[in-house]
Amino acid sequence: MSRLVVISNRVSAPTGEGGAGAQGGLAVALGAALREYRGLWFGWSGHRTDEFTGHIELQRAHGVTTATIDLEDQDVDEYYNGYANRTLWPLFHYRIDLAEYDRSFDSGYQRVNERFAETVTPLIDQDDLVWVHDYHLIPLGAELRARGLKNRIGFFLHIPWPPGRLLVSLPDHQKLVRSLLAYDLIGFQTREWLEAFRDYVVRELGGNLDADGTLHVGDRTVHVAAYPIGIDYDDFMEASRSPLAHQACNRLRESAADRKVIIGVDRLDYSKGLQERFTGYQRFLENNPDRHGELFMLQIAPPTREEVSTYEEIRDNLDGLSGRINGAFAEIDWVPVRYVNQGYDRASLAGFYRAAQIALITPLRDGMNLVAKEYVAAQDPDDPGVLILSRFAGAALQLKDALLVNPYSADEVSDAIKTALEMPREERIRRWRSMMESVRDEDVVKWRHDFVAALEGARIREPEPPPEGK
């Protein structure tokens, strides 16, 4: 079996006991893949340096070898805070009103991708499989090809791919998409994002699509497919049975004092629909005064991308909105919203999920959403909770027995909360069993096996013919 080289924007070495600690779903998934394939994980350390030198820090922990580089302040400002998170992130989440187009962002994005390619190329052996991740590194495949790599190289996008009518608002959108054609395999979370990419390539670049999902554009051939990501099921279930998880579950149950708990766990990001969620819960309280005191909403929302001004505005808005809800409805012995701006390790979250009768997961647009799957996995089979899930999350295509809602509709969210509270135990069990089957069978192991197997089967690029006369 070939070695696997994973390249992503950030590298998070696994923390060992209790799963991946406070790491996100991508870090958990890649750590598991690298342990299985004995590979190398390359990316940015998250640290800054006065001058980029290309120095690589190699470490090995918990079965994973990592190779990291530091970036200059200008790199972080233009590549990460700029093009990645102020241009591509909002655009790919359908928020063109928030997307910022600045040539310095574009140049910084290209420069860092070139630096990644220049630095990682000497680490890649001839037979390695190379797996590049996410919107930060779209041009990386083309940069690796420019440095002579003939390896099989795959790319996976963890966020949505926007429809063509939105993508064309991006300056040099054709240049960005053409750089993707340097990969042998491109993966998306859902068929919706896959079809949006195919449509763009056919309409804007004159591509042709084969029945097996292979795209042809000029002399370029690339296979594209959907590979929905899942949770690391076995690892999560182990974490959910840990003493830390039991402690967290008991802690929340005791503090709830027999009240029902609605839980939401999201990064503090406008794509997660947090303001709309709070508004939907507020509508429920307005429409159901007889339910006051019977339940509360626990929203865990650790800050993210704090150097981007848009995220400061989100935090300010949610601080105000949670305060207004509590001010309007709270009693001496009851507060309807518990709003927490800190992260928790996965074992503790598993305990919180199990203690909550309802999960309210309502992103406005999301590539997958692994929190929804973790909530399902954490439930008591004899008395499971109810998942309320946005129909705009990728997970909605797999978790069809959740209560699917339009997060923009406060009334729809309110009605779903009431339905969940009144749902008979037999129906909750039936819905949970169906979703649990999907979570168990469509886990991260299947995701990485399917993608890597497809990448292993990708054609090997022949060396470019030398120029005439040489």
JOSULCOR-V293923 format. One record per backbone hydrogen bond with DSSP energy under -1.0 kcal/mol. CO is the residue of the C=O (numbers start at 1). NH is the residue of the N-H. E is the energy in kcal/mol with one decimal. If there is no record, write none. Layout:
co=CO nh=NH e=E
co=CO nh=NH e=E
//
This chain:
co=3 nh=129 e=-2.8
co=4 nh=40 e=-2.0
co=5 nh=131 e=-3.2
co=6 nh=42 e=-3.1
co=7 nh=133 e=-2.4
co=9 nh=44 e=-3.0
co=20 nh=23 e=-2.3
co=21 nh=346 e=-1.4
co=24 nh=28 e=-1.9
co=25 nh=29 e=-2.4
co=26 nh=30 e=-2.7
co=27 nh=31 e=-2.2
co=28 nh=32 e=-1.9
co=29 nh=33 e=-2.0
co=30 nh=34 e=-2.6
co=31 nh=35 e=-1.8
co=32 nh=36 e=-1.7
co=33 nh=37 e=-2.5
co=34 nh=38 e=-1.1
co=34 nh=39 e=-1.4
co=40 nh=6 e=-3.0
co=41 nh=67 e=-2.9
co=42 nh=8 e=-2.1
co=43 nh=69 e=-1.5
co=44 nh=11 e=-1.6
co=47 nh=71 e=-1.8
co=57 nh=68 e=-2.1
co=59 nh=66 e=-2.9
co=61 nh=64 e=-1.7
co=64 nh=61 e=-2.3
co=65 nh=41 e=-2.4
co=66 nh=59 e=-2.3
co=67 nh=43 e=-1.8
co=68 nh=57 e=-2.8
co=69 nh=45 e=-2.7
co=71 nh=49 e=-1.9
co=72 nh=76 e=-2.2
co=73 nh=77 e=-2.6
co=74 nh=78 e=-2.5
co=75 nh=79 e=-2.8
co=76 nh=81 e=-3.0
co=78 nh=83 e=-3.1
co=79 nh=84 e=-2.3
co=80 nh=85 e=-1.6
co=82 nh=86 e=-2.8
co=83 nh=88 e=-3.0
co=84 nh=89 e=-2.1
co=86 nh=100 e=-3.1
co=87 nh=91 e=-1.6
co=88 nh=92 e=-3.3
co=89 nh=93 e=-1.1
co=90 nh=95 e=-3.5
co=91 nh=94 e=-1.7
co=95 nh=98 e=-1.6
co=102 nh=106 e=-1.7
co=103 nh=107 e=-2.4
co=104 nh=108 e=-2.1
co=105 nh=109 e=-2.5
co=106 nh=110 e=-2.2
co=107 nh=111 e=-2.4
co=108 nh=112 e=-2.4
co=109 nh=113 e=-1.8
co=110 nh=114 e=-2.1
co=111 nh=115 e=-2.2
co=112 nh=116 e=-2.7
co=113 nh=117 e=-2.3
co=114 nh=118 e=-2.7
co=115 nh=119 e=-2.1
co=116 nh=120 e=-2.7
co=117 nh=121 e=-1.9
co=120 nh=123 e=-1.8
co=121 nh=124 e=-1.4
co=125 nh=128 e=-1.4
co=129 nh=5 e=-3.2
co=130 nh=154 e=-3.0
co=131 nh=7 e=-2.6
co=132 nh=156 e=-2.2
co=134 nh=137 e=-1.9
co=137 nh=140 e=-1.4
co=139 nh=143 e=-1.9
co=140 nh=144 e=-2.6
co=141 nh=145 e=-2.3
co=142 nh=146 e=-2.1
co=144 nh=149 e=-2.0
co=145 nh=148 e=-2.2
co=152 nh=130 e=-2.3
co=153 nh=184 e=-3.0
co=153 nh=185 e=-1.1
co=154 nh=132 e=-3.2
co=155 nh=187 e=-3.0
co=156 nh=134 e=-3.0
co=163 nh=166 e=-1.7
co=163 nh=167 e=-2.3
co=164 nh=168 e=-2.1
co=166 nh=169 e=-1.7
co=167 nh=170 e=-2.2
co=170 nh=173 e=-1.3
co=172 nh=176 e=-1.7
co=173 nh=177 e=-2.2
co=174 nh=178 e=-2.9
co=175 nh=179 e=-1.5
co=177 nh=180 e=-1.1
co=178 nh=181 e=-1.0
co=179 nh=182 e=-1.3
co=180 nh=183 e=-1.9
co=184 nh=223 e=-2.3
co=185 nh=155 e=-2.6
co=186 nh=225 e=-1.9
co=187 nh=157 e=-2.5
co=188 nh=227 e=-3.4
co=190 nh=194 e=-2.0
co=191 nh=195 e=-3.1
co=192 nh=196 e=-1.8
co=193 nh=197 e=-2.0
co=194 nh=198 e=-2.5
co=195 nh=199 e=-2.7
co=196 nh=200 e=-1.8
co=197 nh=201 e=-2.4
co=198 nh=202 e=-2.5
co=199 nh=203 e=-2.6
co=200 nh=204 e=-3.4
co=201 nh=205 e=-1.1
co=201 nh=207 e=-2.2
co=208 nh=216 e=-2.7
co=210 nh=213 e=-1.6
co=213 nh=224 e=-2.3
co=214 nh=210 e=-3.0
co=215 nh=222 e=-2.3
co=216 nh=208 e=-2.4
co=217 nh=220 e=-2.4
co=220 nh=217 e=-2.3
co=222 nh=215 e=-3.4
co=223 nh=186 e=-2.4
co=225 nh=188 e=-1.8
co=231 nh=233 e=-1.7
co=231 nh=444 e=-2.8
co=232 nh=236 e=-2.9
co=233 nh=237 e=-2.8
co=234 nh=238 e=-2.0
co=235 nh=239 e=-2.2
co=236 nh=240 e=-2.5
co=239 nh=242 e=-1.3
co=242 nh=246 e=-2.1
co=243 nh=247 e=-2.5
co=244 nh=248 e=-2.3
co=245 nh=249 e=-2.6
co=246 nh=250 e=-2.5
co=247 nh=251 e=-2.3
co=248 nh=252 e=-2.2
co=249 nh=253 e=-2.4
co=250 nh=254 e=-2.7
co=251 nh=255 e=-1.9
co=252 nh=256 e=-1.8
co=253 nh=257 e=-1.0
co=256 nh=259 e=-1.4
co=260 nh=296 e=-1.7
co=261 nh=358 e=-2.0
co=262 nh=298 e=-3.4
co=263 nh=360 e=-2.7
co=264 nh=300 e=-3.1
co=267 nh=269 e=-1.9
co=269 nh=272 e=-1.6
co=271 nh=364 e=-2.1
co=271 nh=365 e=-1.4
co=273 nh=277 e=-2.2
co=274 nh=278 e=-2.6
co=275 nh=279 e=-2.1
co=276 nh=280 e=-2.4
co=277 nh=281 e=-2.4
co=278 nh=282 e=-2.5
co=279 nh=283 e=-2.2
co=280 nh=284 e=-1.8
co=281 nh=285 e=-2.2
co=282 nh=286 e=-2.2
co=283 nh=287 e=-2.6
co=284 nh=288 e=-1.6
co=288 nh=291 e=-2.0
co=289 nh=292 e=-1.1
co=291 nh=294 e=-2.3
co=294 nh=260 e=-2.7
co=296 nh=262 e=-2.6
co=297 nh=338 e=-3.2
co=298 nh=264 e=-2.4
co=299 nh=340 e=-3.0
co=300 nh=266 e=-2.4
co=302 nh=268 e=-2.2
co=305 nh=308 e=-2.0
co=308 nh=311 e=-1.4
co=309 nh=313 e=-1.7
co=310 nh=314 e=-1.6
co=311 nh=315 e=-2.0
co=312 nh=316 e=-2.2
co=313 nh=317 e=-2.6
co=314 nh=318 e=-2.6
co=315 nh=319 e=-2.5
co=316 nh=320 e=-2.1
co=317 nh=321 e=-2.6
co=318 nh=322 e=-2.8
co=319 nh=323 e=-1.7
co=320 nh=324 e=-2.2
co=321 nh=325 e=-2.3
co=322 nh=326 e=-2.3
co=323 nh=327 e=-2.5
co=324 nh=328 e=-2.1
co=325 nh=329 e=-2.0
co=326 nh=330 e=-2.2
co=331 nh=334 e=-1.2
co=334 nh=331 e=-2.6
co=336 nh=297 e=-2.9
co=338 nh=299 e=-2.8
co=340 nh=301 e=-3.2
co=345 nh=349 e=-2.2
co=346 nh=350 e=-2.4
co=347 nh=351 e=-1.7
co=348 nh=352 e=-2.4
co=349 nh=353 e=-3.0
co=350 nh=354 e=-1.9
co=351 nh=355 e=-1.5
co=357 nh=386 e=-2.5
co=358 nh=263 e=-2.8
co=359 nh=388 e=-3.0
co=361 nh=390 e=-2.3
co=366 nh=394 e=-1.3
co=368 nh=395 e=-2.4
co=370 nh=374 e=-2.5
co=371 nh=375 e=-2.5
co=372 nh=376 e=-1.7
co=373 nh=377 e=-2.2
co=374 nh=378 e=-1.7
co=376 nh=379 e=-1.2
co=380 nh=383 e=-1.3
co=386 nh=359 e=-2.3
co=387 nh=403 e=-2.8
co=388 nh=361 e=-2.9
co=389 nh=405 e=-2.1
co=390 nh=393 e=-1.4
co=392 nh=366 e=-1.7
co=393 nh=396 e=-1.7
co=394 nh=397 e=-1.5
co=395 nh=398 e=-1.3
co=395 nh=399 e=-3.0
co=398 nh=400 e=-1.2
co=399 nh=402 e=-1.6
co=402 nh=404 e=-1.1
co=403 nh=389 e=-2.0
co=405 nh=391 e=-2.5
co=406 nh=409 e=-2.0
co=409 nh=413 e=-2.0
co=410 nh=414 e=-2.5
co=411 nh=415 e=-2.8
co=412 nh=416 e=-2.0
co=413 nh=417 e=-2.0
co=414 nh=418 e=-1.9
co=415 nh=419 e=-2.5
co=416 nh=420 e=-2.6
co=417 nh=421 e=-2.2
co=418 nh=422 e=-1.6
co=424 nh=428 e=-2.2
co=425 nh=429 e=-2.4
co=426 nh=430 e=-2.1
co=427 nh=431 e=-2.6
co=428 nh=432 e=-2.4
co=429 nh=433 e=-2.7
co=430 nh=434 e=-1.6
co=431 nh=435 e=-2.1
co=432 nh=436 e=-3.2
co=433 nh=437 e=-1.8
co=434 nh=438 e=-1.3
co=435 nh=439 e=-2.6
co=436 nh=440 e=-2.6
co=437 nh=441 e=-2.4
co=438 nh=442 e=-2.8
co=443 nh=447 e=-2.0
co=444 nh=448 e=-2.6
co=445 nh=449 e=-2.4
co=446 nh=450 e=-2.9
co=447 nh=451 e=-2.3
co=448 nh=452 e=-2.7
co=449 nh=453 e=-2.5
co=450 nh=454 e=-1.9
co=451 nh=455 e=-2.4
co=452 nh=456 e=-2.8
co=453 nh=457 e=-1.4
co=455 nh=458 e=-1.1
co=467 nh=470 e=-1.5
//
